[in-house]
Amino acid sequence: MQENKLTFLSGVQVFRDLTPNELMAMDRQLIMSTCEAGKIFYMPEDSGEALFLLKKGRVQLYRLSPHGKKLVVATLGAGAMFGEMSLVGQGMHNTFAEALDSCVLCVMSRSDVERLLQEKPDVAFRFLEAIGSRVRQLEVRLEEIAFKSIPSRLAALLLQLAVDLGGAKQVSGYTHQDLSEMLGTYRETITQTLNDFKVDGLIDTGRKRIILRDLEQLQTLADN
């Protein structure tokens, strides 16, 4: 188990500058845990006393409007880090973090994270890089919402999900509601847009399955 955890830690971008001995010392500060789908790791306004490193599974970060409308901020996979914003005084604001699958995680306390950042400038720099990357992703999402049409955004999302699934030419496991929440729009809008894509020969659809038939045209649409 220890070797497995050390292998995982060495592959996390933030810790790539640590030596094997430093990783072993860090290993003693981490708790590895498992959880089932639906687990809420934190909710809005939680103070955030832990850093989470996702070893297996997927975690969704999302916000809810006062009327209960859900907007997915990010869907994280193996190797991702979350909870970091609270550790730099940002709090969780209106963000939820929820397990989409059965997950395996390493959890590091706030005090251990702060000590590591003080003692290891290289790790602190990678930590800031990770935060900057998350902020850039949010900026891109806001820009897309402001300037791109729903068909363009949906085409881009389908292509990205296919890449996330290993470069497959299909997207499976997502409902129309899931896709609408990821784009911040209504399910009916997604259903109509998918129907339009199907009529145009861009996709075929099945139960929780979308086959990408014309990748070139989808990419052209995504770039518009």
C-alpha positions as CSV (number, residue, x, y, z in Angstrom):
1,M,0.0,0.0,0.0
2,Q,2.8,2.4,0.9
3,E,4.6,1.8,-2.4
4,N,1.3,2.3,-4.2
5,K,0.8,5.7,-2.5
6,L,4.3,6.8,-3.1
7,T,4.0,6.0,-6.8
8,F,0.8,8.1,-6.9
9,L,2.4,11.0,-5.1
10,S,5.4,11.1,-7.4
11,G,3.0,11.5,-10.4
12,V,1.2,14.4,-8.9
13,Q,2.3,17.6,-10.7
14,V,2.6,19.7,-7.5
15,F,5.0,17.2,-5.9
16,R,7.2,16.5,-8.9
17,D,10.2,18.3,-7.5
18,L,10.3,16.3,-4.2
19,T,13.0,13.6,-3.7
20,P,12.0,10.0,-2.9
21,N,13.0,10.6,0.8
22,E,10.8,13.8,0.9
23,L,7.9,11.9,-0.7
24,M,8.3,9.2,2.0
25,A,8.2,11.9,4.7
26,M,5.1,13.4,3.1
27,D,3.5,10.0,2.9
28,R,3.4,9.8,6.6
29,Q,1.3,13.0,6.7
30,L,-1.4,11.7,4.3
31,I,-4.5,9.7,4.9
32,M,-5.7,7.5,2.1
33,S,-9.5,7.0,2.1
34,T,-12.3,5.7,-0.1
35,C,-15.8,6.9,-0.7
36,E,-18.9,6.0,-2.7
37,A,-20.5,8.1,-5.4
38,G,-22.6,11.0,-3.9
39,K,-20.1,11.8,-1.2
40,I,-20.0,15.6,-0.5
41,F,-16.5,16.6,0.4
42,Y,-17.3,20.2,1.1
43,M,-20.2,22.7,0.8
44,P,-20.5,26.5,0.4
45,E,-18.8,28.5,3.1
46,D,-17.0,25.5,4.6
47,S,-13.7,26.8,6.0
48,G,-11.7,24.1,4.1
49,E,-9.2,22.4,6.4
50,A,-7.9,19.8,4.0
51,L,-6.4,19.3,0.6
52,F,-7.7,16.4,-1.5
53,L,-5.6,14.4,-4.1
54,L,-7.8,12.3,-6.3
55,K,-6.2,8.9,-7.0
56,K,-9.2,7.1,-8.6
57,G,-12.6,8.2,-9.7
58,R,-14.2,11.5,-10.6
59,V,-15.2,14.5,-8.6
60,Q,-17.5,17.3,-9.7
61,L,-17.1,20.9,-8.5
62,Y,-20.4,22.9,-8.9
63,R,-22.4,25.8,-7.7
64,L,-26.1,26.2,-7.1
65,S,-28.1,29.4,-7.8
66,P,-30.5,30.7,-5.2
67,H,-33.3,29.0,-7.2
68,G,-31.4,25.6,-7.2
69,K,-30.0,25.7,-10.8
70,K,-26.8,23.7,-11.0
71,L,-23.7,24.9,-12.8
72,V,-20.7,22.5,-13.1
73,V,-17.5,24.4,-12.6
74,A,-15.1,21.4,-13.3
75,T,-15.1,17.6,-13.5
76,L,-11.9,16.2,-12.1
77,G,-10.2,12.9,-12.8
78,A,-7.4,10.8,-11.3
79,G,-4.3,12.9,-10.4
80,A,-6.3,16.1,-9.8
81,M,-6.2,18.2,-6.7
82,F,-9.1,20.1,-5.1
83,G,-9.7,22.1,-2.0
84,E,-6.7,24.2,-2.7
85,M,-8.5,27.6,-3.0
86,S,-9.6,27.5,0.6
87,L,-5.9,27.1,1.7
88,V,-5.0,30.5,0.3
89,G,-7.8,32.4,2.0
90,Q,-10.4,32.1,-0.8
91,G,-12.8,29.9,1.2
92,M,-15.2,27.6,-0.7
93,H,-17.6,30.4,-1.6
94,N,-20.6,28.8,-3.3
95,T,-18.8,25.6,-4.4
96,F,-19.7,22.0,-3.7
97,A,-17.4,19.1,-4.3
98,E,-19.1,15.8,-4.9
99,A,-17.9,12.3,-5.9
100,L,-19.4,11.1,-9.2
101,D,-17.9,7.6,-8.8
102,S,-16.4,5.4,-6.1
103,C,-13.2,7.4,-5.3
104,V,-9.8,6.8,-3.7
105,L,-8.2,9.9,-2.3
106,C,-5.2,11.1,-0.3
107,V,-6.2,13.8,2.2
108,M,-3.7,16.3,3.7
109,S,-4.5,18.6,6.6
110,R,-4.3,22.3,6.3
111,S,-1.4,22.6,8.8
112,D,0.6,20.0,6.9
113,V,0.1,21.7,3.6
114,E,1.1,25.1,5.1
115,R,4.3,23.6,6.6
116,L,5.2,21.9,3.3
117,L,4.7,25.1,1.3
118,Q,6.9,27.0,3.8
119,E,9.7,24.4,3.7
120,K,9.6,23.6,0.0
121,P,9.6,26.6,-2.3
122,D,9.4,24.4,-5.4
123,V,6.2,22.9,-4.1
124,A,4.8,26.3,-3.3
125,F,5.5,27.4,-6.9
126,R,3.8,24.3,-8.3
127,F,0.9,24.9,-5.9
128,L,0.5,28.5,-7.3
129,E,0.7,27.1,-10.8
130,A,-2.2,24.8,-10.0
131,I,-4.3,27.6,-8.6
132,G,-3.5,29.7,-11.6
133,S,-4.6,26.9,-13.9
134,R,-7.9,26.6,-12.1
135,V,-8.5,30.3,-12.4
136,R,-7.7,30.2,-16.1
137,Q,-10.2,27.4,-16.6
138,L,-12.9,29.5,-14.9
139,E,-12.0,32.5,-17.1
140,V,-12.4,30.3,-20.2
141,R,-15.7,29.0,-19.0
142,L,-17.0,32.6,-18.5
143,E,-15.7,33.7,-21.9
144,E,-17.5,30.8,-23.6
145,I,-20.7,31.5,-21.8
146,A,-20.5,35.2,-22.8
147,F,-19.4,34.8,-26.4
148,K,-20.1,31.4,-27.8
149,S,-23.4,29.8,-28.9
150,I,-24.9,26.7,-27.3
151,P,-24.2,24.6,-30.4
152,S,-20.6,25.7,-30.4
153,R,-20.1,25.0,-26.6
154,L,-21.9,21.7,-26.8
155,A,-19.7,20.5,-29.8
156,A,-16.6,21.5,-27.8
157,L,-17.9,19.7,-24.7
158,L,-18.6,16.5,-26.6
159,L,-15.1,16.5,-28.2
160,Q,-13.5,17.1,-24.8
161,L,-15.5,14.4,-23.1
162,A,-14.5,12.0,-25.8
163,V,-10.8,12.8,-25.2
164,D,-11.3,12.3,-21.4
165,L,-12.7,8.9,-22.2
166,G,-9.5,7.9,-23.9
167,G,-9.9,9.4,-27.4
168,A,-13.1,7.4,-28.1
169,K,-15.5,8.5,-30.8
170,Q,-18.4,8.4,-28.4
171,V,-19.5,9.9,-25.1
172,S,-21.2,7.6,-22.6
173,G,-22.5,7.9,-19.1
174,Y,-23.9,11.4,-19.4
175,T,-27.6,12.4,-19.5
176,H,-29.0,15.5,-21.2
177,Q,-29.4,17.0,-17.7
178,D,-25.7,16.3,-17.0
179,L,-24.7,18.1,-20.2
180,S,-27.0,21.0,-19.5
181,E,-25.4,21.5,-16.0
182,M,-21.9,21.4,-17.5
183,L,-22.9,24.2,-19.9
184,G,-25.1,26.2,-17.6
185,T,-28.2,26.0,-19.7
186,Y,-31.5,24.1,-19.8
187,R,-32.0,20.4,-20.5
188,E,-34.5,21.2,-23.2
189,T,-32.0,23.3,-25.0
190,I,-29.4,20.5,-24.9
191,T,-32.0,18.0,-26.2
192,Q,-33.0,20.2,-29.1
193,T,-29.4,20.9,-30.0
194,L,-28.5,17.2,-29.9
195,N,-31.5,16.5,-32.2
196,D,-30.2,19.2,-34.6
197,F,-26.7,17.6,-34.5
198,K,-28.3,14.2,-35.3
199,V,-30.3,15.6,-38.2
200,D,-27.1,17.2,-39.6
201,G,-25.3,13.9,-39.4
202,L,-22.8,15.0,-36.7
203,I,-23.8,12.4,-34.1
204,D,-26.0,9.4,-33.4
205,T,-27.6,9.0,-30.0
206,G,-28.6,6.1,-27.7
207,R,-29.4,5.7,-24.0
208,K,-26.7,7.8,-22.2
209,R,-24.5,7.4,-25.3
210,I,-23.6,9.9,-28.0
211,I,-21.6,8.6,-31.0
212,L,-19.5,11.3,-32.7
213,R,-19.9,10.7,-36.5
214,D,-18.2,13.8,-37.9
215,L,-15.3,14.9,-35.8
216,E,-14.2,17.5,-38.3
217,Q,-17.5,19.3,-38.5
218,L,-17.9,19.2,-34.7
219,Q,-14.4,20.7,-34.3
220,T,-15.3,23.4,-36.9
221,L,-18.5,24.2,-34.9
222,A,-16.6,24.2,-31.6
223,D,-14.1,26.7,-33.0
224,N,-16.8,29.2,-34.1
